[in-house]
Amino acid sequence: MSKMIRKGDLPQKTCPVCRKPFTWRKKWERDWENVVYCSERCRRSGKTGSADKP
Ligand SMILES: [Zn+2]
């Protein structure tokens, strides 16, 4: 009983900046828990810009 990640069944998260769901990528395999944004661009705007706060 081992957990395997199958193609088409990858974990997903929703980017808080662009509000789009993004899928697990190989480059994140070691850091998936810490991945919040879908891309470097969103990461920057998520840290610097706070346009999405209520
Ligand atoms: Zn994004």
mmCIF file of the protein (N, C-alpha, C, O) and its ligand, coordinates in Angstrom:
data_MODEL
# 
_entry.id   MODEL 
# 
loop_
_entity.id 
_entity.type 
_entity.pdbx_number_of_molecules 
1 polymer     1 
2 non-polymer 1 
# 
_entity_poly.entity_id                      1 
_entity_poly.type                           'polypeptide(L)' 
_entity_poly.nstd_linkage                   no 
_entity_poly.nstd_monomer                   no 
_entity_poly.pdbx_seq_one_letter_code       MSKMIRKGDLPQKTCPVCRKPFTWRKKWERDWENVVYCSERCRRSGKTGSADKP 
_entity_poly.pdbx_seq_one_letter_code_can   MSKMIRKGDLPQKTCPVCRKPFTWRKKWERDWENVVYCSERCRRSGKTGSADKP 
_entity_poly.pdbx_strand_id                 A 
# 
loop_
_entity_poly_seq.entity_id 
_entity_poly_seq.num 
_entity_poly_seq.mon_id 
_entity_poly_seq.hetero 
1 1  MET n 
1 2  SER n 
1 3  LYS n 
1 4  MET n 
1 5  ILE n 
1 6  ARG n 
1 7  LYS n 
1 8  GLY n 
1 9  ASP n 
1 10 LEU n 
1 11 PRO n 
1 12 GLN n 
1 13 LYS n 
1 14 THR n 
1 15 CYS n 
1 16 PRO n 
1 17 VAL n 
1 18 CYS n 
1 19 ARG n 
1 20 LYS n 
1 21 PRO n 
1 22 PHE n 
1 23 THR n 
1 24 TRP n 
1 25 ARG n 
1 26 LYS n 
1 27 LYS n 
1 28 TRP n 
1 29 GLU n 
1 30 ARG n 
1 31 ASP n 
1 32 TRP n 
1 33 GLU n 
1 34 ASN n 
1 35 VAL n 
1 36 VAL n 
1 37 TYR n 
1 38 CYS n 
1 39 SER n 
1 40 GLU n 
1 41 ARG n 
1 42 CYS n 
1 43 ARG n 
1 44 ARG n 
1 45 SER n 
1 46 GLY n 
1 47 LYS n 
1 48 THR n 
1 49 GLY n 
1 50 SER n 
1 51 ALA n 
1 52 ASP n 
1 53 LYS n 
1 54 PRO n 
# 
loop_
_struct_asym.id 
_struct_asym.entity_id 
A 1 
B 2 
# 
loop_
_chem_comp.id 
_chem_comp.type 
_chem_comp.mon_nstd_flag 
ALA 'L-peptide linking' y 
ARG 'L-peptide linking' y 
ASN 'L-peptide linking' y 
ASP 'L-peptide linking' y 
CYS 'L-peptide linking' y 
GLN 'L-peptide linking' y 
GLU 'L-peptide linking' y 
GLY 'peptide linking'   y 
ILE 'L-peptide linking' y 
LEU 'L-peptide linking' y 
LYS 'L-peptide linking' y 
MET 'L-peptide linking' y 
PHE 'L-peptide linking' y 
PRO 'L-peptide linking' y 
SER 'L-peptide linking' y 
THR 'L-peptide linking' y 
TRP 'L-peptide linking' y 
TYR 'L-peptide linking' y 
VAL 'L-peptide linking' y 
ZN  non-polymer         . 
# 
_pdbx_entity_nonpoly.entity_id   2 
_pdbx_entity_nonpoly.name        ? 
_pdbx_entity_nonpoly.comp_id     ZN 
# 
_pdbx_nonpoly_scheme.asym_id         B 
_pdbx_nonpoly_scheme.entity_id       2 
_pdbx_nonpoly_scheme.mon_id          ZN 
_pdbx_nonpoly_scheme.ndb_seq_num     1 
_pdbx_nonpoly_scheme.pdb_seq_num     101 
_pdbx_nonpoly_scheme.auth_seq_num    101 
_pdbx_nonpoly_scheme.pdb_mon_id      ZN 
_pdbx_nonpoly_scheme.auth_mon_id     ZN 
_pdbx_nonpoly_scheme.pdb_strand_id   A 
_pdbx_nonpoly_scheme.pdb_ins_code    . 
# 
loop_
_atom_site.group_PDB 
_atom_site.id 
_atom_site.type_symbol 
_atom_site.label_atom_id 
_atom_site.label_alt_id 
_atom_site.label_comp_id 
_atom_site.label_asym_id 
_atom_site.label_entity_id 
_atom_site.label_seq_id 
_atom_site.pdbx_PDB_ins_code 
_atom_site.Cartn_x 
_atom_site.Cartn_y 
_atom_site.Cartn_z 
_atom_site.occupancy 
_atom_site.B_iso_or_equiv 
_atom_site.pdbx_formal_charge 
_atom_site.auth_seq_id 
_atom_site.auth_comp_id 
_atom_site.auth_asym_id 
_atom_site.auth_atom_id 
_atom_site.pdbx_PDB_model_num 
ATOM   1   N  N  . MET A 1 1  ? 0.842   -1.202 0.000   1.00 0.00 ? 1   MET A N  1 
ATOM   2   C  CA . MET A 1 1  ? 0.000   0.000  0.000   1.00 0.00 ? 1   MET A CA 1 
ATOM   3   C  C  . MET A 1 1  ? 0.873   1.248  0.000   1.00 0.00 ? 1   MET A C  1 
ATOM   4   O  O  . MET A 1 1  ? 1.082   1.857  1.049   1.00 0.00 ? 1   MET A O  1 
ATOM   5   N  N  . SER A 1 2  ? 1.366   1.619  -1.120  1.00 0.00 ? 2   SER A N  1 
ATOM   6   C  CA . SER A 1 2  ? 2.179   2.822  -1.187  1.00 0.00 ? 2   SER A CA 1 
ATOM   7   C  C  . SER A 1 2  ? 1.447   3.901  -1.967  1.00 0.00 ? 2   SER A C  1 
ATOM   8   O  O  . SER A 1 2  ? 0.770   3.633  -2.960  1.00 0.00 ? 2   SER A O  1 
ATOM   9   N  N  . LYS A 1 3  ? 1.601   5.114  -1.495  1.00 0.00 ? 3   LYS A N  1 
ATOM   10  C  CA . LYS A 1 3  ? 0.955   6.216  -2.195  1.00 0.00 ? 3   LYS A CA 1 
ATOM   11  C  C  . LYS A 1 3  ? 1.752   6.578  -3.434  1.00 0.00 ? 3   LYS A C  1 
ATOM   12  O  O  . LYS A 1 3  ? 2.923   6.952  -3.361  1.00 0.00 ? 3   LYS A O  1 
ATOM   13  N  N  . MET A 1 4  ? 1.111   6.461  -4.525  1.00 0.00 ? 4   MET A N  1 
ATOM   14  C  CA . MET A 1 4  ? 1.799   6.820  -5.765  1.00 0.00 ? 4   MET A CA 1 
ATOM   15  C  C  . MET A 1 4  ? 1.057   7.957  -6.455  1.00 0.00 ? 4   MET A C  1 
ATOM   16  O  O  . MET A 1 4  ? -0.172  8.030  -6.454  1.00 0.00 ? 4   MET A O  1 
ATOM   17  N  N  . ILE A 1 5  ? 1.845   8.822  -7.034  1.00 0.00 ? 5   ILE A N  1 
ATOM   18  C  CA . ILE A 1 5  ? 1.249   9.924  -7.793  1.00 0.00 ? 5   ILE A CA 1 
ATOM   19  C  C  . ILE A 1 5  ? 1.117   9.508  -9.255  1.00 0.00 ? 5   ILE A C  1 
ATOM   20  O  O  . ILE A 1 5  ? 2.107   9.296  -9.955  1.00 0.00 ? 5   ILE A O  1 
ATOM   21  N  N  . ARG A 1 6  ? -0.099  9.402  -9.679  1.00 0.00 ? 6   ARG A N  1 
ATOM   22  C  CA . ARG A 1 6  ? -0.328  8.990  -11.068 1.00 0.00 ? 6   ARG A CA 1 
ATOM   23  C  C  . ARG A 1 6  ? -0.494  10.198 -11.969 1.00 0.00 ? 6   ARG A C  1 
ATOM   24  O  O  . ARG A 1 6  ? -0.851  11.293 -11.536 1.00 0.00 ? 6   ARG A O  1 
ATOM   25  N  N  . LYS A 1 7  ? -0.228  9.958  -13.202 1.00 0.00 ? 7   LYS A N  1 
ATOM   26  C  CA . LYS A 1 7  ? -0.456  11.028 -14.173 1.00 0.00 ? 7   LYS A CA 1 
ATOM   27  C  C  . LYS A 1 7  ? -1.943  11.363 -14.227 1.00 0.00 ? 7   LYS A C  1 
ATOM   28  O  O  . LYS A 1 7  ? -2.790  10.470 -14.262 1.00 0.00 ? 7   LYS A O  1 
ATOM   29  N  N  . GLY A 1 8  ? -2.242  12.626 -14.234 1.00 0.00 ? 8   GLY A N  1 
ATOM   30  C  CA . GLY A 1 8  ? -3.636  13.029 -14.261 1.00 0.00 ? 8   GLY A CA 1 
ATOM   31  C  C  . GLY A 1 8  ? -4.238  13.065 -12.880 1.00 0.00 ? 8   GLY A C  1 
ATOM   32  O  O  . GLY A 1 8  ? -5.402  13.429 -12.713 1.00 0.00 ? 8   GLY A O  1 
ATOM   33  N  N  . ASP A 1 9  ? -3.453  12.690 -11.889 1.00 0.00 ? 9   ASP A N  1 
ATOM   34  C  CA . ASP A 1 9  ? -3.966  12.689 -10.523 1.00 0.00 ? 9   ASP A CA 1 
ATOM   35  C  C  . ASP A 1 9  ? -3.004  13.440 -9.610  1.00 0.00 ? 9   ASP A C  1 
ATOM   36  O  O  . ASP A 1 9  ? -2.810  13.071 -8.452  1.00 0.00 ? 9   ASP A O  1 
ATOM   37  N  N  . LEU A 1 10 ? -2.419  14.478 -10.140 1.00 0.00 ? 10  LEU A N  1 
ATOM   38  C  CA . LEU A 1 10 ? -1.447  15.239 -9.381  1.00 0.00 ? 10  LEU A CA 1 
ATOM   39  C  C  . LEU A 1 10 ? -2.142  16.202 -8.420  1.00 0.00 ? 10  LEU A C  1 
ATOM   40  O  O  . LEU A 1 10 ? -3.256  16.656 -8.678  1.00 0.00 ? 10  LEU A O  1 
ATOM   41  N  N  . PRO A 1 11 ? -1.476  16.502 -7.322  1.00 0.00 ? 11  PRO A N  1 
ATOM   42  C  CA . PRO A 1 11 ? -2.056  17.460 -6.372  1.00 0.00 ? 11  PRO A CA 1 
ATOM   43  C  C  . PRO A 1 11 ? -2.170  18.853 -6.981  1.00 0.00 ? 11  PRO A C  1 
ATOM   44  O  O  . PRO A 1 11 ? -1.404  19.236 -7.866  1.00 0.00 ? 11  PRO A O  1 
ATOM   45  N  N  . GLN A 1 12 ? -3.125  19.577 -6.490  1.00 0.00 ? 12  GLN A N  1 
ATOM   46  C  CA . GLN A 1 12 ? -3.344  20.924 -7.009  1.00 0.00 ? 12  GLN A CA 1 
ATOM   47  C  C  . GLN A 1 12 ? -3.469  21.923 -5.876  1.00 0.00 ? 12  GLN A C  1 
ATOM   48  O  O  . GLN A 1 12 ? -3.861  21.583 -4.760  1.00 0.00 ? 12  GLN A O  1 
ATOM   49  N  N  . LYS A 1 13 ? -3.129  23.149 -6.187  1.00 0.00 ? 13  LYS A N  1 
ATOM   50  C  CA . LYS A 1 13 ? -3.346  24.258 -5.263  1.00 0.00 ? 13  LYS A CA 1 
ATOM   51  C  C  . LYS A 1 13 ? -3.915  25.421 -6.049  1.00 0.00 ? 13  LYS A C  1 
ATOM   52  O  O  . LYS A 1 13 ? -3.852  25.452 -7.278  1.00 0.00 ? 13  LYS A O  1 
ATOM   53  N  N  . THR A 1 14 ? -4.471  26.375 -5.324  1.00 0.00 ? 14  THR A N  1 
ATOM   54  C  CA . THR A 1 14 ? -4.986  27.563 -5.991  1.00 0.00 ? 14  THR A CA 1 
ATOM   55  C  C  . THR A 1 14 ? -4.115  28.750 -5.642  1.00 0.00 ? 14  THR A C  1 
ATOM   56  O  O  . THR A 1 14 ? -3.878  29.048 -4.471  1.00 0.00 ? 14  THR A O  1 
ATOM   57  N  N  . CYS A 1 15 ? -3.650  29.412 -6.658  1.00 0.00 ? 15  CYS A N  1 
ATOM   58  C  CA . CYS A 1 15 ? -2.799  30.581 -6.461  1.00 0.00 ? 15  CYS A CA 1 
ATOM   59  C  C  . CYS A 1 15 ? -3.627  31.731 -5.895  1.00 0.00 ? 15  CYS A C  1 
ATOM   60  O  O  . CYS A 1 15 ? -4.653  32.087 -6.475  1.00 0.00 ? 15  CYS A O  1 
ATOM   61  N  N  . PRO A 1 16 ? -3.204  32.318 -4.776  1.00 0.00 ? 16  PRO A N  1 
ATOM   62  C  CA . PRO A 1 16 ? -3.951  33.404 -4.157  1.00 0.00 ? 16  PRO A CA 1 
ATOM   63  C  C  . PRO A 1 16 ? -3.856  34.716 -4.930  1.00 0.00 ? 16  PRO A C  1 
ATOM   64  O  O  . PRO A 1 16 ? -4.619  35.648 -4.680  1.00 0.00 ? 16  PRO A O  1 
ATOM   65  N  N  . VAL A 1 17 ? -2.921  34.779 -5.862  1.00 0.00 ? 17  VAL A N  1 
ATOM   66  C  CA . VAL A 1 17 ? -2.739  36.011 -6.609  1.00 0.00 ? 17  VAL A CA 1 
ATOM   67  C  C  . VAL A 1 17 ? -3.626  36.032 -7.850  1.00 0.00 ? 17  VAL A C  1 
ATOM   68  O  O  . VAL A 1 17 ? -4.423  36.952 -8.039  1.00 0.00 ? 17  VAL A O  1 
ATOM   69  N  N  . CYS A 1 18 ? -3.483  35.033 -8.677  1.00 0.00 ? 18  CYS A N  1 
ATOM   70  C  CA . CYS A 1 18 ? -4.254  35.014 -9.920  1.00 0.00 ? 18  CYS A CA 1 
ATOM   71  C  C  . CYS A 1 18 ? -5.513  34.157 -9.795  1.00 0.00 ? 18  CYS A C  1 
ATOM   72  O  O  . CYS A 1 18 ? -6.326  34.079 -10.716 1.00 0.00 ? 18  CYS A O  1 
ATOM   73  N  N  . ARG A 1 19 ? -5.653  33.516 -8.632  1.00 0.00 ? 19  ARG A N  1 
ATOM   74  C  CA . ARG A 1 19 ? -6.855  32.739 -8.363  1.00 0.00 ? 19  ARG A CA 1 
ATOM   75  C  C  . ARG A 1 19 ? -7.035  31.552 -9.302  1.00 0.00 ? 19  ARG A C  1 
ATOM   76  O  O  . ARG A 1 19 ? -8.143  31.051 -9.493  1.00 0.00 ? 19  ARG A O  1 
ATOM   77  N  N  . LYS A 1 20 ? -5.946  31.125 -9.871  1.00 0.00 ? 20  LYS A N  1 
ATOM   78  C  CA . LYS A 1 20 ? -6.033  29.990 -10.781 1.00 0.00 ? 20  LYS A CA 1 
ATOM   79  C  C  . LYS A 1 20 ? -5.428  28.755 -10.120 1.00 0.00 ? 20  LYS A C  1 
ATOM   80  O  O  . LYS A 1 20 ? -4.438  28.840 -9.393  1.00 0.00 ? 20  LYS A O  1 
ATOM   81  N  N  . PRO A 1 21 ? -6.041  27.615 -10.388 1.00 0.00 ? 21  PRO A N  1 
ATOM   82  C  CA . PRO A 1 21 ? -5.477  26.381 -9.877  1.00 0.00 ? 21  PRO A CA 1 
ATOM   83  C  C  . PRO A 1 21 ? -4.233  25.998 -10.654 1.00 0.00 ? 21  PRO A C  1 
ATOM   84  O  O  . PRO A 1 21 ? -4.185  26.128 -11.877 1.00 0.00 ? 21  PRO A O  1 
ATOM   85  N  N  . PHE A 1 22 ? -3.232  25.527 -9.937  1.00 0.00 ? 22  PHE A N  1 
ATOM   86  C  CA . PHE A 1 22 ? -2.040  25.043 -10.620 1.00 0.00 ? 22  PHE A CA 1 
ATOM   87  C  C  . PHE A 1 22 ? -1.686  23.665 -10.097 1.00 0.00 ? 22  PHE A C  1 
ATOM   88  O  O  . PHE A 1 22 ? -2.027  23.293 -8.974  1.00 0.00 ? 22  PHE A O  1 
ATOM   89  N  N  . THR A 1 23 ? -1.013  22.942 -10.918 1.00 0.00 ? 23  THR A N  1 
ATOM   90  C  CA . THR A 1 23 ? -0.757  21.543 -10.633 1.00 0.00 ? 23  THR A CA 1 
ATOM   91  C  C  . THR A 1 23 ? 0.690   21.325 -10.219 1.00 0.00 ? 23  THR A C  1 
ATOM   92  O  O  . THR A 1 23 ? 1.601   22.044 -10.631 1.00 0.00 ? 23  THR A O  1 
ATOM   93  N  N  . TRP A 1 24 ? 0.859   20.335 -9.417  1.00 0.00 ? 24  TRP A N  1 
ATOM   94  C  CA . TRP A 1 24 ? 2.188   19.909 -8.969  1.00 0.00 ? 24  TRP A CA 1 
ATOM   95  C  C  . TRP A 1 24 ? 3.148   19.789 -10.142 1.00 0.00 ? 24  TRP A C  1 
ATOM   96  O  O  . TRP A 1 24 ? 2.814   19.263 -11.204 1.00 0.00 ? 24  TRP A O  1 
ATOM   97  N  N  . ARG A 1 25 ? 4.332   20.288 -9.914  1.00 0.00 ? 25  ARG A N  1 
ATOM   98  C  CA . ARG A 1 25 ? 5.365   20.161 -10.944 1.00 0.00 ? 25  ARG A CA 1 
ATOM   99  C  C  . ARG A 1 25 ? 6.596   19.496 -10.362 1.00 0.00 ? 25  ARG A C  1 
ATOM   100 O  O  . ARG A 1 25 ? 6.855   19.530 -9.159  1.00 0.00 ? 25  ARG A O  1 
ATOM   101 N  N  . LYS A 1 26 ? 7.330   18.898 -11.260 1.00 0.00 ? 26  LYS A N  1 
ATOM   102 C  CA . LYS A 1 26 ? 8.521   18.158 -10.856 1.00 0.00 ? 26  LYS A CA 1 
ATOM   103 C  C  . LYS A 1 26 ? 9.496   19.019 -10.063 1.00 0.00 ? 26  LYS A C  1 
ATOM   104 O  O  . LYS A 1 26 ? 10.116  18.558 -9.104  1.00 0.00 ? 26  LYS A O  1 
ATOM   105 N  N  . LYS A 1 27 ? 9.619   20.260 -10.474 1.00 0.00 ? 27  LYS A N  1 
ATOM   106 C  CA . LYS A 1 27 ? 10.594  21.142 -9.816  1.00 0.00 ? 27  LYS A CA 1 
ATOM   107 C  C  . LYS A 1 27 ? 10.184  21.480 -8.384  1.00 0.00 ? 27  LYS A C  1 
ATOM   108 O  O  . LYS A 1 27 ? 10.986  21.991 -7.602  1.00 0.00 ? 27  LYS A O  1 
ATOM   109 N  N  . TRP A 1 28 ? 8.921   21.188 -8.052  1.00 0.00 ? 28  TRP A N  1 
ATOM   110 C  CA . TRP A 1 28 ? 8.447   21.478 -6.703  1.00 0.00 ? 28  TRP A CA 1 
ATOM   111 C  C  . TRP A 1 28 ? 8.416   20.242 -5.822  1.00 0.00 ? 28  TRP A C  1 
ATOM   112 O  O  . TRP A 1 28 ? 7.949   20.302 -4.685  1.00 0.00 ? 28  TRP A O  1 
ATOM   113 N  N  . GLU A 1 29 ? 8.901   19.142 -6.328  1.00 0.00 ? 29  GLU A N  1 
ATOM   114 C  CA . GLU A 1 29 ? 8.702   17.888 -5.603  1.00 0.00 ? 29  GLU A CA 1 
ATOM   115 C  C  . GLU A 1 29 ? 9.271   17.920 -4.187  1.00 0.00 ? 29  GLU A C  1 
ATOM   116 O  O  . GLU A 1 29 ? 8.774   17.227 -3.299  1.00 0.00 ? 29  GLU A O  1 
ATOM   117 N  N  . ARG A 1 30 ? 10.300  18.713 -3.980  1.00 0.00 ? 30  ARG A N  1 
ATOM   118 C  CA . ARG A 1 30 ? 10.888  18.776 -2.639  1.00 0.00 ? 30  ARG A CA 1 
ATOM   119 C  C  . ARG A 1 30 ? 10.300  19.897 -1.802  1.00 0.00 ? 30  ARG A C  1 
ATOM   120 O  O  . ARG A 1 30 ? 10.537  19.979 -0.597  1.00 0.00 ? 30  ARG A O  1 
ATOM   121 N  N  . ASP A 1 31 ? 9.543   20.747 -2.444  1.00 0.00 ? 31  ASP A N  1 
ATOM   122 C  CA . ASP A 1 31 ? 9.119   21.968 -1.773  1.00 0.00 ? 31  ASP A CA 1 
ATOM   123 C  C  . ASP A 1 31 ? 7.627   22.235 -1.913  1.00 0.00 ? 31  ASP A C  1 
ATOM   124 O  O  . ASP A 1 31 ? 7.155   23.351 -1.696  1.00 0.00 ? 31  ASP A O  1 
ATOM   125 N  N  . TRP A 1 32 ? 6.905   21.200 -2.277  1.00 0.00 ? 32  TRP A N  1 
ATOM   126 C  CA . TRP A 1 32 ? 5.482   21.384 -2.597  1.00 0.00 ? 32  TRP A CA 1 
ATOM   127 C  C  . TRP A 1 32 ? 4.705   21.976 -1.410  1.00 0.00 ? 32  TRP A C  1 
ATOM   128 O  O  . TRP A 1 32 ? 3.790   22.776 -1.603  1.00 0.00 ? 32  TRP A O  1 
ATOM   129 N  N  . GLU A 1 33 ? 5.066   21.588 -0.211  1.00 0.00 ? 33  GLU A N  1 
ATOM   130 C  CA . GLU A 1 33 ? 4.340   22.092 0.949   1.00 0.00 ? 33  GLU A CA 1 
ATOM   131 C  C  . GLU A 1 33 ? 4.477   23.603 1.093   1.00 0.00 ? 33  GLU A C  1 
ATOM   132 O  O  . GLU A 1 33 ? 3.596   24.274 1.631   1.00 0.00 ? 33  GLU A O  1 
ATOM   133 N  N  . ASN A 1 34 ? 5.577   24.114 0.610   1.00 0.00 ? 34  ASN A N  1 
ATOM   134 C  CA . ASN A 1 34 ? 5.831   25.542 0.758   1.00 0.00 ? 34  ASN A CA 1 
ATOM   135 C  C  . ASN A 1 34 ? 5.433   26.351 -0.471  1.00 0.00 ? 34  ASN A C  1 
ATOM   136 O  O  . ASN A 1 34 ? 5.493   27.581 -0.467  1.00 0.00 ? 34  ASN A O  1 
ATOM   137 N  N  . VAL A 1 35 ? 5.037   25.659 -1.499  1.00 0.00 ? 35  VAL A N  1 
ATOM   138 C  CA . VAL A 1 35 ? 4.630   26.368 -2.705  1.00 0.00 ? 35  VAL A CA 1 
ATOM   139 C  C  . VAL A 1 35 ? 3.255   26.995 -2.497  1.00 0.00 ? 35  VAL A C  1 
ATOM   140 O  O  . VAL A 1 35 ? 2.296   26.309 -2.142  1.00 0.00 ? 35  VAL A O  1 
ATOM   141 N  N  . VAL A 1 36 ? 3.171   28.278 -2.717  1.00 0.00 ? 36  VAL A N  1 
ATOM   142 C  CA . VAL A 1 36 ? 1.907   28.982 -2.530  1.00 0.00 ? 36  VAL A CA 1 
ATOM   143 C  C  . VAL A 1 36 ? 1.428   29.579 -3.845  1.00 0.00 ? 36  VAL A C  1 
ATOM   144 O  O  . VAL A 1 36 ? 0.238   29.564 -4.160  1.00 0.00 ? 36  VAL A O  1 
ATOM   145 N  N  . TYR A 1 37 ? 2.383   30.102 -4.601  1.00 0.00 ? 37  TYR A N  1 
ATOM   146 C  CA . TYR A 1 37 ? 2.025   30.789 -5.827  1.00 0.00 ? 37  TYR A CA 1 
ATOM   147 C  C  . TYR A 1 37 ? 2.355   29.947 -7.052  1.00 0.00 ? 37  TYR A C  1 
ATOM   148 O  O  . TYR A 1 37 ? 3.235   29.087 -7.013  1.00 0.00 ? 37  TYR A O  1 
ATOM   149 N  N  . CYS A 1 38 ? 1.645   30.203 -8.126  1.00 0.00 ? 38  CYS A N  1 
ATOM   150 C  CA . CYS A 1 38 ? 1.780   29.362 -9.312  1.00 0.00 ? 38  CYS A CA 1 
ATOM   151 C  C  . CYS A 1 38 ? 3.056   29.686 -10.066 1.00 0.00 ? 38  CYS A C  1 
ATOM   152 O  O  . CYS A 1 38 ? 3.565   28.850 -10.812 1.00 0.00 ? 38  CYS A O  1 
ATOM   153 N  N  . SER A 1 39 ? 3.572   30.880 -9.881  1.00 0.00 ? 39  SER A N  1 
ATOM   154 C  CA . SER A 1 39 ? 4.746   31.271 -10.658 1.00 0.00 ? 39  SER A CA 1 
ATOM   155 C  C  . SER A 1 39 ? 5.555   32.310 -9.905  1.00 0.00 ? 39  SER A C  1 
ATOM   156 O  O  . SER A 1 39 ? 5.116   32.862 -8.896  1.00 0.00 ? 39  SER A O  1 
ATOM   157 N  N  . GLU A 1 40 ? 6.736   32.558 -10.416 1.00 0.00 ? 40  GLU A N  1 
ATOM   158 C  CA . GLU A 1 40 ? 7.609   33.542 -9.796  1.00 0.00 ? 40  GLU A CA 1 
ATOM   159 C  C  . GLU A 1 40 ? 6.954   34.919 -9.817  1.00 0.00 ? 40  GLU A C  1 
ATOM   160 O  O  . GLU A 1 40 ? 7.074   35.694 -8.868  1.00 0.00 ? 40  GLU A O  1 
ATOM   161 N  N  . ARG A 1 41 ? 6.273   35.203 -10.894 1.00 0.00 ? 41  ARG A N  1 
ATOM   162 C  CA . ARG A 1 41 ? 5.606   36.498 -11.022 1.00 0.00 ? 41  ARG A CA 1 
ATOM   163 C  C  . ARG A 1 41 ? 4.557   36.684 -9.928  1.00 0.00 ? 41  ARG A C  1 
ATOM   164 O  O  . ARG A 1 41 ? 4.476   37.731 -9.286  1.00 0.00 ? 41  ARG A O  1 
ATOM   165 N  N  . CYS A 1 42 ? 3.767   35.645 -9.740  1.00 0.00 ? 42  CYS A N  1 
ATOM   166 C  CA . CYS A 1 42 ? 2.725   35.726 -8.718  1.00 0.00 ? 42  CYS A CA 1 
ATOM   167 C  C  . CYS A 1 42 ? 3.341   35.775 -7.328  1.00 0.00 ? 42  CYS A C  1 
ATOM   168 O  O  . CYS A 1 42 ? 2.814   36.433 -6.430  1.00 0.00 ? 42  CYS A O  1 
ATOM   169 N  N  . ARG A 1 43 ? 4.432   35.093 -7.158  1.00 0.00 ? 43  ARG A N  1 
ATOM   170 C  CA . ARG A 1 43 ? 5.087   35.118 -5.854  1.00 0.00 ? 43  ARG A CA 1 
ATOM   171 C  C  . ARG A 1 43 ? 5.516   36.535 -5.499  1.00 0.00 ? 43  ARG A C  1 
ATOM   172 O  O  . ARG A 1 43 ? 5.349   36.991 -4.368  1.00 0.00 ? 43  ARG A O  1 
ATOM   173 N  N  . ARG A 1 44 ? 6.062   37.203 -6.472  1.00 0.00 ? 44  ARG A N  1 
ATOM   174 C  CA . ARG A 1 44 ? 6.513   38.581 -6.221  1.00 0.00 ? 44  ARG A CA 1 
ATOM   175 C  C  . ARG A 1 44 ? 5.336   39.494 -5.917  1.00 0.00 ? 44  ARG A C  1 
ATOM   176 O  O  . ARG A 1 44 ? 5.352   40.234 -4.934  1.00 0.00 ? 44  ARG A O  1 
ATOM   177 N  N  . SER A 1 45 ? 4.344   39.439 -6.742  1.00 0.00 ? 45  SER A N  1 
ATOM   178 C  CA . SER A 1 45 ? 3.190   40.328 -6.531  1.00 0.00 ? 45  SER A CA 1 
ATOM   179 C  C  . SER A 1 45 ? 2.456   39.941 -5.257  1.00 0.00 ? 45  SER A C  1 
ATOM   180 O  O  . SER A 1 45 ? 1.824   40.783 -4.620  1.00 0.00 ? 45  SER A O  1 
ATOM   181 N  N  . GLY A 1 46 ? 2.537   38.674 -4.887  1.00 0.00 ? 46  GLY A N  1 
ATOM   182 C  CA . GLY A 1 46 ? 1.890   38.249 -3.658  1.00 0.00 ? 46  GLY A CA 1 
ATOM   183 C  C  . GLY A 1 46 ? 2.607   38.777 -2.442  1.00 0.00 ? 46  GLY A C  1 
ATOM   184 O  O  . GLY A 1 46 ? 1.978   39.041 -1.418  1.00 0.00 ? 46  GLY A O  1 
ATOM   185 N  N  . LYS A 1 47 ? 3.909   38.936 -2.533  1.00 0.00 ? 47  LYS A N  1 
ATOM   186 C  CA . LYS A 1 47 ? 4.670   39.412 -1.386  1.00 0.00 ? 47  LYS A CA 1 
ATOM   187 C  C  . LYS A 1 47 ? 4.674   40.935 -1.291  1.00 0.00 ? 47  LYS A C  1 
ATOM   188 O  O  . LYS A 1 47 ? 4.531   41.505 -0.209  1.00 0.00 ? 47  LYS A O  1 
ATOM   189 N  N  . THR A 1 48 ? 4.838   41.565 -2.418  1.00 0.00 ? 48  THR A N  1 
ATOM   190 C  CA . THR A 1 48 ? 4.972   43.017 -2.391  1.00 0.00 ? 48  THR A CA 1 
ATOM   191 C  C  . THR A 1 48 ? 3.601   43.706 -2.452  1.00 0.00 ? 48  THR A C  1 
ATOM   192 O  O  . THR A 1 48 ? 3.291   44.580 -1.642  1.00 0.00 ? 48  THR A O  1 
ATOM   193 N  N  . GLY A 1 49 ? 2.809   43.296 -3.414  1.00 0.00 ? 49  GLY A N  1 
ATOM   194 C  CA . GLY A 1 49 ? 1.516   43.938 -3.561  1.00 0.00 ? 49  GLY A CA 1 
ATOM   195 C  C  . GLY A 1 49 ? 0.479   43.302 -2.656  1.00 0.00 ? 49  GLY A C  1 
ATOM   196 O  O  . GLY A 1 49 ? 0.406   42.077 -2.557  1.00 0.00 ? 49  GLY A O  1 
ATOM   197 N  N  . SER A 1 50 ? -0.311  44.111 -2.006  1.00 0.00 ? 50  SER A N  1 
ATOM   198 C  CA . SER A 1 50 ? -1.363  43.571 -1.153  1.00 0.00 ? 50  SER A CA 1 
ATOM   199 C  C  . SER A 1 50 ? -2.715  44.047 -1.660  1.00 0.00 ? 50  SER A C  1 
ATOM   200 O  O  . SER A 1 50 ? -3.576  44.480 -0.895  1.00 0.00 ? 50  SER A O  1 
ATOM   201 N  N  . ALA A 1 51 ? -2.869  43.955 -2.957  1.00 0.00 ? 51  ALA A N  1 
ATOM   202 C  CA . ALA A 1 51 ? -4.082  44.482 -3.563  1.00 0.00 ? 51  ALA A CA 1 
ATOM   203 C  C  . ALA A 1 51 ? -5.292  43.603 -3.283  1.00 0.00 ? 51  ALA A C  1 
ATOM   204 O  O  . ALA A 1 51 ? -6.436  44.007 -3.492  1.00 0.00 ? 51  ALA A O  1 
ATOM   205 N  N  . ASP A 1 52 ? -5.018  42.395 -2.806  1.00 0.00 ? 52  ASP A N  1 
ATOM   206 C  CA . ASP A 1 52 ? -6.100  41.444 -2.645  1.00 0.00 ? 52  ASP A CA 1 
ATOM   207 C  C  . ASP A 1 52 ? -6.640  41.410 -1.225  1.00 0.00 ? 52  ASP A C  1 
ATOM   208 O  O  . ASP A 1 52 ? -7.510  40.600 -0.905  1.00 0.00 ? 52  ASP A O  1 
ATOM   209 N  N  . LYS A 1 53 ? -6.130  42.280 -0.384  1.00 0.00 ? 53  LYS A N  1 
ATOM   210 C  CA . LYS A 1 53 ? -6.613  42.276 0.999   1.00 0.00 ? 53  LYS A CA 1 
ATOM   211 C  C  . LYS A 1 53 ? -7.965  42.986 1.100   1.00 0.00 ? 53  LYS A C  1 
ATOM   212 O  O  . LYS A 1 53 ? -8.217  43.951 0.379   1.00 0.00 ? 53  LYS A O  1 
ATOM   213 N  N  . PRO A 1 54 ? -8.799  42.525 1.961   1.00 0.00 ? 54  PRO A N  1 
ATOM   214 C  CA . PRO A 1 54 ? -10.122 43.125 2.137   1.00 0.00 ? 54  PRO A CA 1 
ATOM   215 C  C  . PRO A 1 54 ? -10.060 44.509 2.755   1.00 0.00 ? 54  PRO A C  1 
ATOM   216 O  O  . PRO A 1 54 ? -11.096 45.139 2.964   1.00 0.00 ? 54  PRO A O  1 
HETATM 217 ZN ZN . ZN  B 2 .  ? -0.681  32.820 -9.917  1.00 0.00 2 101 ZN  A ZN 1 
# 
